[in-house]
Amino acid sequence: MCASYGLSGSGKRIELPDGLEPMDDRDSQALLSEWMEQQSGNAKITGKNALNLNPIIRANESGKRELLMAWWWLWFSGVGPNKFSSFNSRDDKLLGPWKGAFQHRAILPADWYVEKGGKFHLPDHAPFGVAAVTSTVKRDDGSELVTYSMVTRDSVGEAAEYHPRMPLVLPQDIYREWLDPERAGDESLVSEVQHGSDEISRALTAAT
């Protein structure tokens, strides 16, 4: 479980996780800078009537990566926001209730997350990418809204001392497979990211 994460920065160029530079760097930096100024780099969960959009990175149908703003609370078309718990999706349930969203994946740029009083980061506060699943829906006015749920895994390393679940942080060599729109969300992909995330997840440490 995770209810708070984000990016640090002070108005300077905002570094994205290695390997996740969107194709149009100027536009992505403008989006990130505006978000940093408005939200102080904190991704927030808000209700239907107080949308708070956060940056995500995904690949479009042609495979080109893009940085866009999305709502942290998975929404299903024709239904609206799912249960409150859908802001997180368990990795061992991706082939169950999240199977549809698992086919539309994204990565959340971050350099910290908070759980039970601990603020976790990598050594040198390097940025990292967190796995997410998405759903794009139409609102009452006909406009589209991209929504997402953060994927979580069993905690390992220092994170296990705080909570049994933690964000599924991906290593750089898995970014391509996770974002590939032609790669099916299946059992093999679940296994790949579960095992592949172990090393980087154990490197996360907490500053209380």
Backbone as ProteinMPNN parsed JSONL, in Angstrom:
{"seq_chain_A": "MCASYGLSGSGKRIELPDGLEPMDDRDSQALLSEWMEQQSGNAKITGKNALNLNPIIRANESGKRELLMAWWWLWFSGVGPNKFSSFNSRDDKLLGPWKGAFQHRAILPADWYVEKGGKFHLPDHAPFGVAAVTSTVKRDDGSELVTYSMVTRDSVGEAAEYHPRMPLVLPQDIYREWLDPERAGDESLVSEVQHGSDEISRALTAAT", "coords_chain_A": {"N_chain_A": [[0.843, -1.193, 0.0], [0.468, 2.23, -0.747], [0.21, 5.665, -0.286], [1.304, 8.042, -0.864], [3.642, 9.695, -2.828], [6.287, 11.044, -4.898], [8.142, 13.651, -6.651], [11.215, 15.31, -6.157], [12.445, 18.695, -6.304], [13.33, 22.025, -7.414], [12.41, 23.972, -9.163], [14.364, 23.904, -11.079], [15.769, 22.072, -13.871], [14.045, 19.055, -14.115], [14.883, 15.866, -13.317], [14.2, 12.836, -14.949], [13.588, 9.303, -14.402], [16.341, 7.271, -15.441], [16.321, 6.252, -18.809], [13.701, 6.823, -19.3], [13.158, 9.117, -20.704], [10.9, 11.192, -22.281], [9.901, 11.567, -25.761], [9.652, 14.242, -26.637], [11.356, 16.373, -25.06], [11.275, 19.047, -24.177], [8.528, 19.72, -23.976], [7.725, 17.842, -22.043], [9.201, 18.642, -19.835], [8.046, 21.118, -19.364], [5.441, 20.36, -18.574], [6.058, 18.905, -16.237], [7.287, 20.899, -14.681], [5.194, 22.72, -14.282], [3.446, 21.103, -12.816], [5.075, 20.599, -10.561], [5.204, 23.153, -9.478], [2.52, 23.669, -8.851], [1.761, 21.508, -7.197], [3.845, 21.017, -5.505], [5.439, 18.848, -6.048], [4.176, 16.599, -5.045], [2.351, 13.715, -5.438], [-1.097, 13.212, -5.307], [-4.051, 11.729, -3.906], [-7.318, 12.231, -4.862], [-10.842, 13.018, -4.728], [-13.703, 12.495, -6.958], [-14.739, 15.013, -7.576], [-12.675, 16.744, -7.221], [-10.352, 16.68, -8.9], [-6.973, 15.748, -9.114], [-4.32, 15.846, -11.016], [-1.55, 13.823, -11.964], [1.854, 13.29, -13.132], [2.484, 10.773, -15.582], [4.202, 8.205, -17.427], [3.845, 6.733, -20.522], [3.408, 4.53, -23.359], [2.156, 5.305, -26.551], [-0.212, 4.081, -29.036], [1.418, 3.69, -31.248], [3.773, 3.149, -30.104], [5.377, 5.216, -29.267], [6.796, 7.008, -26.636], [5.295, 9.016, -24.106], [4.782, 11.763, -21.918], [2.241, 12.448, -19.727], [-0.614, 13.838, -17.987], [-2.436, 12.341, -15.357], [-5.134, 10.802, -13.45], [-4.926, 9.693, -10.145], [-6.476, 7.166, -9.333], [-8.141, 4.512, -10.181], [-10.477, 4.341, -12.796], [-13.366, 3.06, -14.224], [-14.807, 2.717, -17.42], [-18.065, 3.957, -17.929], [-18.752, 3.357, -15.375], [-17.399, 4.868, -13.517], [-15.329, 6.077, -10.798], [-13.628, 3.381, -9.252], [-13.758, 1.205, -6.345], [-12.398, 2.653, -3.334], [-9.974, 1.442, -2.721], [-8.744, 1.023, -5.122], [-6.665, 2.682, -5.844], [-4.294, 1.497, -5.481], [-2.874, -1.488, -6.855], [-2.478, -4.879, -6.441], [0.387, -6.841, -7.288], [0.089, -9.594, -7.506], [-2.501, -9.858, -8.233], [-2.925, -8.951, -10.743], [-3.77, -10.399, -12.92], [-6.316, -10.885, -12.329], [-8.824, -9.012, -11.048], [-7.681, -6.737, -12.191], [-7.071, -7.218, -14.809], [-7.889, -6.09, -17.308], [-6.97, -3.393, -17.144], [-4.304, -3.977, -16.875], [-3.399, -4.376, -19.39], [-2.809, -1.932, -20.316], [-0.367, -0.172, -19.606], [1.733, 1.904, -17.491], [4.363, 4.076, -16.287], [5.299, 5.571, -13.256], [6.986, 8.461, -12.58], [9.285, 9.069, -9.987], [11.031, 10.002, -6.946], [10.813, 9.453, -4.355], [8.838, 7.804, -1.809], [6.232, 7.524, 0.642], [5.601, 5.665, 3.571], [3.975, 4.658, 6.408], [5.291, 6.541, 8.117], [7.909, 6.445, 7.225], [10.082, 7.822, 4.824], [10.925, 6.807, 1.802], [13.749, 6.284, -0.308], [16.147, 6.03, -3.021], [19.731, 5.39, -2.94], [21.62, 8.399, -2.946], [19.372, 9.695, -3.687], [18.346, 9.155, -6.217], [16.216, 9.258, -9.117], [13.389, 7.079, -9.792], [11.322, 4.556, -11.408], [7.939, 3.673, -11.04], [5.722, 0.957, -11.361], [2.559, 1.05, -13.038], [-0.943, 0.629, -13.764], [-3.454, 1.433, -16.197], [-6.495, 3.197, -17.136], [-8.466, 4.606, -19.621], [-11.039, 6.861, -19.82], [-14.275, 8.302, -20.702], [-15.573, 11.391, -19.743], [-18.535, 13.075, -18.463], [-18.76, 15.35, -20.026], [-17.741, 14.577, -22.408], [-15.016, 14.646, -22.734], [-11.777, 13.046, -22.499], [-10.334, 11.106, -19.863], [-7.451, 10.058, -18.344], [-6.785, 7.527, -16.115], [-5.194, 5.966, -13.268], [-3.667, 3.224, -11.465], [-1.407, 2.5, -8.911], [0.95, -0.112, -8.954], [1.622, -2.586, -6.533], [3.854, -4.565, -4.481], [5.04, -7.428, -2.513], [6.731, -6.372, 0.376], [10.244, -5.857, 0.654], [13.595, -5.913, 2.025], [14.484, -2.941, 3.806], [11.999, -1.733, 3.689], [10.171, -3.665, 4.449], [10.077, -3.545, 7.169], [8.328, -1.599, 7.762], [5.855, -1.837, 6.405], [3.794, -4.409, 4.986], [3.458, -4.232, 2.219], [4.723, -2.595, -0.737], [5.56, -0.049, -3.23], [5.809, -1.242, -6.617], [8.728, -1.041, -7.834], [10.515, -0.51, -10.766], [13.365, -1.808, -12.503], [15.646, -0.261, -14.832], [16.089, -1.907, -17.087], [13.721, -3.194, -17.55], [11.841, -1.404, -18.309], [11.207, -1.062, -21.075], [9.816, -3.426, -21.825], [7.643, -3.321, -20.047], [6.295, -1.006, -20.869], [5.684, -1.526, -23.513], [3.177, -1.48, -25.868], [2.374, -3.623, -27.349], [3.043, -5.854, -25.964], [1.606, -8.418, -24.229], [-0.25, -8.256, -21.198], [0.439, -10.609, -19.122], [0.958, -13.817, -17.411], [3.708, -14.306, -17.615], [4.822, -11.755, -17.809], [4.116, -10.682, -15.356], [5.668, -12.334, -13.651], [8.217, -11.633, -14.558], [8.492, -8.901, -13.841], [8.122, -9.04, -11.076], [10.334, -10.572, -10.122], [12.393, -9.11, -11.28], [12.31, -6.672, -9.97], [13.39, -6.966, -7.467], [16.131, -6.34, -6.664], [16.441, -3.481, -6.952], [14.376, -2.705, -5.288], [15.221, -3.547, -2.781], [17.216, -1.769, -2.382], [16.095, 0.572, -1.587], [15.858, 2.929, 1.021], [14.861, 4.245, 4.226], [14.119, 7.499, 5.432], [13.365, 8.909, 8.36]], "CA_chain_A": [[0.0, 0.0, 0.0], [1.188, 3.502, -0.765], [-0.731, 6.753, -0.498], [2.032, 9.284, -1.075], [4.919, 9.6, -3.517], [6.475, 12.239, -5.701], [9.439, 14.055, -7.171], [11.826, 16.481, -5.547], [12.882, 19.675, -7.302], [13.228, 23.409, -6.951], [12.243, 24.847, -10.317], [15.393, 23.627, -12.074], [15.447, 20.934, -14.718], [13.619, 17.912, -13.309], [15.412, 14.646, -13.906], [13.341, 11.666, -14.987], [14.374, 8.074, -14.272], [17.116, 6.906, -16.622], [15.623, 5.397, -19.756], [12.3, 7.225, -19.459], [13.04, 10.447, -21.283], [9.911, 11.245, -23.374], [10.471, 11.972, -27.043], [9.732, 15.699, -26.698], [11.833, 16.719, -23.723], [10.858, 20.393, -23.807], [7.144, 19.681, -23.533], [7.611, 17.081, -20.8], [9.729, 19.47, -18.759], [7.049, 22.149, -19.069], [4.388, 19.718, -17.792], [6.578, 18.599, -14.908], [7.524, 22.149, -13.95], [3.89, 23.25, -13.866], [2.966, 20.229, -11.746], [5.902, 20.844, -9.384], [4.824, 24.443, -8.908], [1.166, 23.602, -8.31], [1.581, 20.449, -6.199], [5.093, 20.86, -4.743], [6.021, 17.545, -6.332], [3.482, 15.547, -4.313], [1.201, 13.072, -6.072], [-2.155, 13.14, -4.309], [-5.291, 11.035, -4.22], [-8.451, 13.127, -4.625], [-12.135, 12.497, -5.133], [-14.193, 12.759, -8.306], [-15.021, 16.425, -7.793], [-11.47, 17.527, -6.957], [-9.315, 15.943, -9.61], [-5.599, 16.197, -8.982], [-3.643, 15.04, -12.017], [-0.135, 13.599, -11.719], [2.545, 12.852, -14.347], [2.78, 9.37, -15.854], [4.851, 7.966, -18.702], [3.303, 5.552, -21.175], [3.626, 4.49, -24.804], [0.899, 5.343, -27.284], [-0.441, 2.91, -29.885], [2.545, 3.524, -32.165], [4.947, 2.814, -29.312], [6.11, 6.42, -28.875], [6.588, 7.348, -25.234], [4.797, 10.355, -23.845], [4.496, 12.115, -20.535], [0.947, 13.111, -19.657], [-1.163, 13.955, -16.64], [-3.488, 11.347, -15.13], [-5.763, 10.823, -12.13], [-4.528, 8.553, -9.325], [-7.633, 6.434, -8.801], [-8.582, 3.843, -11.4], [-11.859, 4.615, -13.151], [-13.801, 2.173, -15.29], [-15.746, 3.372, -18.323], [-19.47, 3.7, -17.667], [-18.946, 3.064, -13.953], [-16.809, 5.921, -12.71], [-14.252, 5.611, -9.924], [-13.814, 2.091, -8.604], [-13.645, 1.292, -4.896], [-11.289, 3.487, -2.896], [-8.735, 0.682, -2.705], [-8.183, 0.861, -6.465], [-5.515, 3.524, -6.14], [-3.202, 0.53, -5.506], [-3.227, -2.789, -7.417], [-1.495, -5.887, -6.063], [1.011, -7.521, -8.418], [-0.421, -10.963, -7.611], [-3.903, -9.79, -8.663], [-2.984, -8.285, -12.043], [-4.485, -11.239, -13.877], [-7.677, -11.022, -11.831], [-9.663, -7.816, -11.239], [-7.008, -5.663, -12.913], [-6.574, -7.755, -16.075], [-8.108, -5.13, -18.386], [-6.047, -2.267, -16.972], [-2.953, -4.514, -17.021], [-3.035, -4.299, -20.805], [-2.532, -0.514, -20.598], [0.552, 0.073, -18.498], [2.475, 3.166, -17.451], [5.358, 4.191, -15.227], [5.188, 6.793, -12.476], [8.301, 8.987, -12.194], [9.337, 9.412, -8.564], [12.297, 9.777, -6.259], [10.515, 9.103, -2.967], [7.47, 7.454, -1.434], [6.068, 7.52, 2.098], [4.809, 4.581, 4.134], [4.026, 4.498, 7.856], [6.272, 7.412, 8.753], [9.205, 6.387, 6.566], [10.163, 8.379, 3.473], [11.875, 5.918, 1.154], [14.449, 6.798, -1.479], [17.335, 5.298, -3.427], [20.973, 6.097, -2.613], [21.809, 9.657, -3.682], [18.049, 10.207, -4.057], [18.179, 9.004, -7.659], [14.823, 9.005, -9.503], [13.056, 5.714, -10.171], [10.019, 4.397, -12.052], [7.013, 2.763, -10.373], [4.753, 0.358, -12.274], [1.158, 1.447, -12.89], [-1.886, 0.195, -14.797], [-4.276, 2.593, -16.507], [-7.774, 3.108, -17.828], [-8.861, 5.885, -20.204], [-12.498, 6.887, -19.851], [-14.895, 9.551, -21.11], [-16.358, 12.067, -18.722], [-19.868, 13.504, -18.89], [-18.666, 16.387, -21.054], [-17.182, 13.981, -23.608], [-13.558, 14.658, -22.72], [-11.147, 11.825, -22.013], [-9.577, 11.185, -18.625], [-6.579, 8.913, -18.094], [-6.714, 7.223, -14.688], [-4.202, 4.924, -13.041], [-3.495, 2.598, -10.152], [-0.028, 2.092, -8.662], [1.113, -1.536, -8.673], [2.412, -2.844, -5.333], [4.431, -5.896, -4.329], [5.464, -7.743, -1.155], [7.873, -5.562, 0.78], [11.539, -6.498, 0.879], [14.582, -4.993, 2.556], [14.084, -2.072, 4.913], [10.573, -1.413, 3.571], [9.396, -4.701, 5.134], [9.985, -3.184, 8.584], [7.309, -0.565, 7.892], [4.56, -2.256, 5.89], [3.967, -5.621, 4.18], [3.404, -3.925, 0.792], [5.487, -1.431, -1.179], [5.413, 0.151, -4.672], [6.584, -2.1, -7.503], [9.722, -0.199, -8.504], [11.072, -1.256, -11.893], [14.711, -1.46, -12.967], [15.641, 0.327, -16.167], [16.072, -2.888, -18.177], [12.367, -3.72, -17.729], [10.967, -0.32, -18.776], [10.749, -1.265, -22.447], [8.795, -4.477, -21.842], [6.462, -2.87, -19.308], [5.583, 0.025, -21.627], [5.395, -1.969, -24.867], [1.732, -1.684, -26.027], [2.125, -4.903, -28.012], [3.344, -6.939, -25.032], [0.41, -8.766, -23.456], [-0.164, -8.353, -19.75], [0.174, -12.018, -18.846], [1.664, -14.394, -16.283], [5.148, -14.172, -17.784], [5.205, -10.379, -17.503], [4.023, -10.555, -13.899], [6.844, -12.981, -13.077], [9.408, -10.867, -14.929], [8.635, -7.681, -13.042], [8.256, -9.414, -9.671], [11.721, -10.95, -9.848], [13.292, -8.052, -11.721], [12.269, -5.509, -9.085], [13.951, -7.276, -6.143], [17.375, -5.645, -6.326], [16.225, -2.055, -6.756], [13.487, -2.53, -4.138], [16.036, -3.71, -1.561], [18.111, -0.618, -2.253], [15.349, 1.7, -1.015], [16.03, 3.104, 2.45], [13.916, 5.203, 4.797], [14.541, 8.616, 6.256], [12.198, 9.213, 9.2]], "C_chain_A": [[0.876, 1.239, 0.0], [0.19, 4.608, -1.072], [-0.029, 8.08, -0.719], [3.369, 8.989, -1.754], [5.116, 10.877, -4.307], [7.892, 12.451, -6.16], [9.937, 15.272, -6.419], [12.272, 17.428, -6.652], [12.659, 21.073, -6.789], [13.131, 24.378, -8.128], [13.301, 24.66, -11.379], [14.923, 22.476, -12.951], [15.148, 19.719, -13.844], [14.071, 16.636, -13.998], [14.378, 13.529, -13.827], [14.197, 10.424, -14.789], [15.114, 7.752, -15.559], [16.321, 5.963, -17.513], [14.185, 5.791, -19.997], [12.154, 8.639, -20.008], [12.004, 10.418, -22.409], [10.548, 11.831, -24.633], [10.619, 13.489, -27.147], [10.088, 16.21, -25.313], [11.339, 18.086, -23.273], [9.435, 20.399, -23.27], [6.992, 18.937, -22.211], [8.128, 17.896, -19.623], [8.743, 20.576, -18.372], [5.915, 21.578, -18.228], [4.846, 19.446, -16.367], [6.775, 19.857, -14.073], [6.224, 22.745, -13.436], [3.325, 22.432, -12.712], [3.743, 20.461, -10.453], [5.491, 22.133, -8.69], [3.46, 24.366, -8.223], [1.049, 22.635, -7.128], [2.819, 20.211, -5.328], [5.693, 19.461, -4.905], [5.364, 16.386, -5.636], [2.308, 15.005, -5.115], [0.137, 12.848, -5.005], [-3.356, 12.362, -4.835], [-6.442, 11.979, -3.887], [-9.723, 12.485, -5.148], [-12.55, 12.98, -6.511], [-14.365, 14.236, -8.593], [-13.825, 17.328, -7.521], [-10.285, 16.822, -7.59], [-7.944, 16.586, -9.415], [-4.758, 15.313, -9.896], [-2.137, 15.004, -11.772], [0.541, 13.081, -12.987], [2.732, 11.34, -14.415], [3.48, 9.288, -17.197], [4.285, 6.679, -19.273], [3.669, 5.61, -22.659], [2.267, 4.513, -25.491], [0.813, 4.136, -28.218], [0.704, 2.649, -30.859], [3.838, 3.178, -31.435], [5.762, 4.005, -28.873], [5.778, 6.779, -27.433], [6.142, 8.792, -25.087], [4.603, 10.535, -22.353], [3.191, 12.88, -20.524], [0.454, 13.111, -18.216], [-2.36, 13.018, -16.49], [-3.953, 11.395, -13.677], [-5.428, 9.545, -11.375], [-5.739, 7.964, -8.606], [-8.299, 5.789, -10.011], [-10.087, 3.975, -11.593], [-12.216, 3.691, -14.308], [-14.907, 2.834, -16.105], [-17.181, 2.962, -18.032], [-19.788, 3.452, -16.212], [-18.465, 4.214, -13.085], [-15.719, 5.351, -11.822], [-14.595, 4.267, -9.287], [-13.728, 2.275, -7.092], [-12.386, 2.063, -4.519], [-9.961, 2.756, -2.965], [-8.07, 0.587, -4.074], [-7.111, 1.894, -6.797], [-4.235, 2.693, -6.069], [-3.717, -0.784, -6.074], [-2.124, -3.791, -7.073], [-0.914, -6.584, -7.295], [0.484, -8.936, -8.598], [-1.9, -11.016, -7.975], [-4.042, -9.17, -10.059], [-3.719, -9.092, -13.094], [-5.913, -11.515, -13.438], [-8.469, -9.754, -12.102], [-9.019, -6.708, -12.053], [-6.578, -6.081, -14.313], [-6.75, -6.779, -17.236], [-7.127, -3.973, -18.326], [-4.6, -2.7, -17.163], [-2.477, -4.492, -18.465], [-2.663, -2.874, -21.215], [-1.662, 0.021, -19.463], [1.271, 1.416, -18.626], [3.52, 3.076, -16.348], [5.214, 5.553, -14.571], [6.585, 7.282, -12.116], [8.281, 9.458, -10.749], [10.778, 9.384, -8.081], [12.087, 9.591, -4.757], [9.091, 8.568, -2.871], [7.417, 7.349, 0.083], [5.19, 6.359, 2.522], [5.044, 4.503, 5.633], [5.161, 5.289, 8.508], [7.658, 7.368, 8.144], [9.143, 6.963, 5.172], [11.285, 7.649, 2.749], [12.467, 6.541, -0.111], [15.609, 5.879, -1.811], [18.583, 6.053, -2.96], [21.154, 7.316, -3.514], [20.492, 10.235, -4.192], [17.835, 10.166, -5.57], [16.713, 8.745, -7.995], [14.628, 7.551, -9.916], [11.665, 5.681, -10.787], [9.186, 3.351, -11.336], [5.996, 2.252, -11.383], [3.336, 0.84, -11.976], [0.341, 0.813, -14.006], [-2.895, 1.316, -14.991], [-5.606, 2.23, -17.155], [-8.111, 4.503, -18.345], [-10.37, 5.883, -20.409], [-12.98, 8.249, -20.352], [-15.732, 10.106, -19.972], [-17.687, 12.536, -19.311], [-19.824, 14.539, -20.005], [-18.041, 15.871, -22.348], [-15.662, 13.957, -23.663], [-13.012, 13.356, -22.143], [-10.353, 12.092, -20.737], [-8.763, 9.91, -18.485], [-6.484, 8.727, -16.579], [-5.719, 6.083, -14.48], [-4.251, 4.394, -11.613], [-2.043, 2.179, -10.029], [0.011, 0.6, -8.35], [2.015, -1.702, -7.446], [2.869, -4.304, -5.296], [4.673, -6.171, -2.841], [6.694, -6.918, -0.819], [9.113, -6.415, 0.989], [12.49, -5.453, 1.458], [14.032, -4.169, 3.712], [12.591, -1.753, 4.88], [9.713, -2.412, 4.335], [9.246, -4.418, 6.621], [8.855, -2.193, 8.839], [5.921, -1.042, 7.478], [4.769, -3.491, 5.016], [3.914, -5.398, 2.667], [4.234, -2.679, 0.499], [5.248, -1.238, -2.672], [6.289, -0.825, -5.451], [7.502, -1.203, -8.328], [10.425, -1.041, -9.562], [12.512, -0.844, -12.183], [14.644, -0.994, -14.415], [15.501, -0.712, -17.273], [14.706, -3.533, -18.398], [11.414, -2.654, -18.27], [10.368, -0.624, -20.139], [9.619, -2.299, -22.504], [7.515, -4.01, -21.161], [5.63, -1.885, -20.128], [5.161, -0.41, -23.022], [3.897, -2.255, -25.037], [1.389, -3.005, -26.708], [2.447, -6.096, -27.111], [2.107, -7.198, -24.174], [0.707, -8.737, -21.962], [-0.552, -9.76, -19.344], [1.024, -12.508, -17.679], [3.175, -14.211, -16.395], [5.623, -12.758, -17.463], [5.131, -10.132, -15.996], [5.28, -11.124, -13.249], [8.109, -12.172, -13.347], [9.589, -9.633, -14.052], [8.757, -7.991, -11.548], [9.701, -9.723, -9.313], [12.689, -9.821, -10.198], [13.357, -6.873, -10.776], [12.971, -5.737, -7.752], [15.152, -6.407, -5.78], [17.15, -4.164, -6.051], [15.312, -1.796, -5.552], [14.252, -2.646, -2.827], [16.959, -2.542, -1.34], [17.411, 0.591, -1.641], [15.553, 1.761, 0.502], [15.129, 4.233, 2.941], [14.622, 6.298, 5.594], [13.325, 9.047, 7.06], [12.202, 10.661, 9.654]], "O_chain_A": [[1.906, 1.284, 0.673], [-0.591, 4.497, -2.018], [-0.675, 9.127, -0.76], [4.129, 8.134, -1.301], [4.21, 11.708, -4.38], [8.736, 11.558, -6.073], [9.157, 16.165, -6.085], [12.456, 17.015, -7.797], [11.897, 21.289, -5.847], [13.7, 25.469, -8.092], [13.167, 25.197, -12.479], [13.812, 21.97, -12.79], [15.916, 19.398, -12.937], [13.682, 16.363, -15.133], [13.763, 13.303, -12.785], [15.41, 10.478, -14.986], [14.575, 7.938, -16.65], [15.722, 4.998, -17.037], [13.504, 5.167, -20.812], [11.127, 9.284, -19.795], [12.192, 9.702, -23.393], [11.583, 12.495, -24.579], [11.612, 13.972, -27.691], [9.205, 16.451, -24.49], [11.016, 18.266, -22.099], [9.159, 21.008, -22.236], [6.216, 19.354, -21.352], [7.558, 17.847, -18.533], [8.622, 20.926, -17.198], [5.466, 22.219, -17.277], [4.123, 19.718, -15.409], [6.459, 19.869, -12.883], [6.151, 23.218, -12.302], [2.792, 22.985, -11.75], [3.154, 20.514, -9.373], [5.436, 22.197, -7.461], [3.267, 24.929, -7.146], [0.325, 22.908, -6.171], [2.829, 19.297, -4.504], [6.368, 18.958, -4.007], [5.916, 15.286, -5.623], [1.377, 15.744, -5.437], [0.438, 12.35, -3.92], [-3.636, 12.341, -6.033], [-6.537, 12.473, -2.763], [-9.679, 11.525, -5.917], [-11.851, 13.766, -7.15], [-14.162, 14.676, -9.725], [-13.948, 18.551, -7.584], [-9.342, 16.419, -6.909], [-7.783, 17.8, -9.536], [-4.512, 14.15, -9.577], [-1.526, 16.013, -11.42], [-0.127, 12.491, -13.836], [3.095, 10.706, -13.424], [3.366, 10.199, -18.017], [4.247, 5.654, -18.593], [4.177, 6.621, -23.145], [1.338, 3.826, -25.067], [1.682, 3.265, -28.186], [0.932, 1.505, -31.251], [4.871, 2.943, -32.063], [6.756, 3.835, -28.166], [4.607, 6.846, -27.058], [6.558, 9.67, -25.843], [4.301, 9.589, -21.625], [3.05, 13.869, -21.244], [1.036, 12.465, -17.344], [-3.194, 12.916, -17.389], [-3.28, 11.941, -12.803], [-5.619, 8.444, -11.891], [-5.982, 8.235, -7.43], [-8.961, 6.478, -10.787], [-10.868, 3.749, -10.668], [-11.451, 3.561, -15.263], [-15.826, 3.435, -15.55], [-17.485, 1.776, -17.903], [-20.956, 3.345, -15.84], [-19.051, 4.503, -12.041], [-15.234, 4.248, -12.072], [-15.722, 4.052, -8.84], [-13.635, 3.407, -6.616], [-11.427, 2.119, -5.288], [-8.93, 3.37, -3.237], [-6.937, 0.116, -4.173], [-6.685, 1.969, -7.95], [-3.191, 3.137, -6.548], [-4.859, -1.166, -5.818], [-0.957, -3.558, -7.389], [-1.645, -6.884, -8.239], [0.433, -9.435, -9.722], [-2.49, -12.095, -8.021], [-5.156, -8.897, -10.506], [-4.236, -8.529, -14.059], [-6.635, -12.275, -14.082], [-8.76, -9.443, -13.257], [-9.717, -5.829, -12.558], [-5.797, -5.373, -14.949], [-5.852, -6.651, -18.068], [-6.521, -3.612, -19.335], [-3.758, -1.896, -17.563], [-1.278, -4.58, -18.728], [-2.245, -2.646, -22.35], [-2.161, 0.589, -18.492], [1.395, 1.978, -19.714], [3.55, 2.117, -15.577], [5.03, 6.564, -15.248], [7.309, 6.58, -11.409], [7.363, 10.166, -10.334], [11.646, 8.807, -8.735], [13.044, 9.571, -3.983], [8.25, 8.837, -3.728], [8.437, 7.114, 0.731], [4.156, 6.096, 1.908], [6.174, 4.306, 6.082], [5.896, 4.765, 9.346], [8.512, 8.176, 8.509], [8.24, 6.626, 4.406], [12.461, 7.853, 3.05], [11.783, 7.226, -0.872], [16.012, 5.05, -0.994], [18.498, 7.234, -2.622], [20.869, 7.258, -4.71], [20.483, 11.145, -5.021], [17.204, 11.062, -6.131], [16.026, 8.072, -7.228], [15.57, 6.877, -10.334], [10.917, 6.656, -10.701], [9.674, 2.257, -11.054], [5.465, 3.03, -12.176], [2.959, 1.017, -10.818], [0.873, 0.498, -15.071], [-3.168, 2.072, -14.058], [-5.807, 1.12, -17.647], [-8.049, 5.476, -17.593], [-10.912, 5.012, -21.088], [-12.217, 9.212, -20.42], [-16.494, 9.387, -19.326], [-17.926, 12.405, -20.512], [-20.732, 14.606, -20.833], [-17.834, 16.643, -23.285], [-15.083, 13.32, -24.542], [-13.697, 12.657, -21.395], [-9.776, 13.166, -20.56], [-9.314, 8.81, -18.503], [-6.142, 9.66, -15.853], [-5.435, 5.324, -15.407], [-4.793, 5.02, -10.702], [-1.499, 1.564, -10.946], [-0.803, 0.104, -7.571], [3.046, -1.039, -7.334], [2.327, -5.157, -5.999], [4.534, -5.276, -2.008], [7.599, -6.783, -1.642], [9.03, -7.556, 1.445], [12.221, -4.254, 1.389], [13.215, -4.649, 4.498], [11.983, -1.528, 5.926], [8.639, -2.056, 4.821], [8.374, -4.994, 7.272], [8.466, -1.967, 9.985], [4.926, -0.699, 8.116], [5.809, -3.615, 4.37], [4.289, -6.29, 1.905], [4.424, -1.823, 1.363], [4.779, -2.164, -3.334], [7.375, -1.192, -5.002], [7.114, -0.678, -9.371], [10.874, -2.153, -9.283], [12.844, 0.34, -12.116], [13.692, -1.302, -15.132], [14.866, -0.442, -18.293], [14.539, -4.329, -19.322], [10.288, -2.975, -18.652], [9.165, -0.464, -20.343], [8.595, -2.075, -23.149], [6.418, -4.279, -21.652], [4.4, -1.925, -20.087], [4.355, 0.27, -23.656], [3.386, -3.185, -24.413], [0.245, -3.456, -26.652], [2.147, -7.235, -27.469], [1.624, -6.303, -23.48], [1.782, -9.145, -21.522], [-1.737, -10.073, -19.233], [1.723, -11.725, -17.036], [3.851, -13.986, -15.391], [6.707, -12.579, -16.907], [5.987, -9.451, -15.432], [5.89, -10.477, -12.398], [8.967, -12.038, -12.474], [10.69, -9.35, -13.58], [9.439, -7.262, -10.828], [10.233, -9.207, -8.33], [13.68, -9.604, -9.501], [14.347, -6.142, -10.769], [13.132, -4.794, -6.978], [15.183, -5.806, -4.706], [17.612, -3.643, -5.036], [15.459, -0.78, -4.871], [13.964, -1.926, -1.87], [17.441, -2.337, -0.226], [18.074, 1.538, -1.22], [15.429, 0.744, 1.184], [14.691, 5.074, 2.155], [15.583, 6.049, 6.322], [12.343, 9.51, 6.48], [11.294, 11.088, 10.367]]}, "name": "protein", "num_of_chains": 1, "seq": "MCASYGLSGSGKRIELPDGLEPMDDRDSQALLSEWMEQQSGNAKITGKNALNLNPIIRANESGKRELLMAWWWLWFSGVGPNKFSSFNSRDDKLLGPWKGAFQHRAILPADWYVEKGGKFHLPDHAPFGVAAVTSTVKRDDGSELVTYSMVTRDSVGEAAEYHPRMPLVLPQDIYREWLDPERAGDESLVSEVQHGSDEISRALTAAT"}
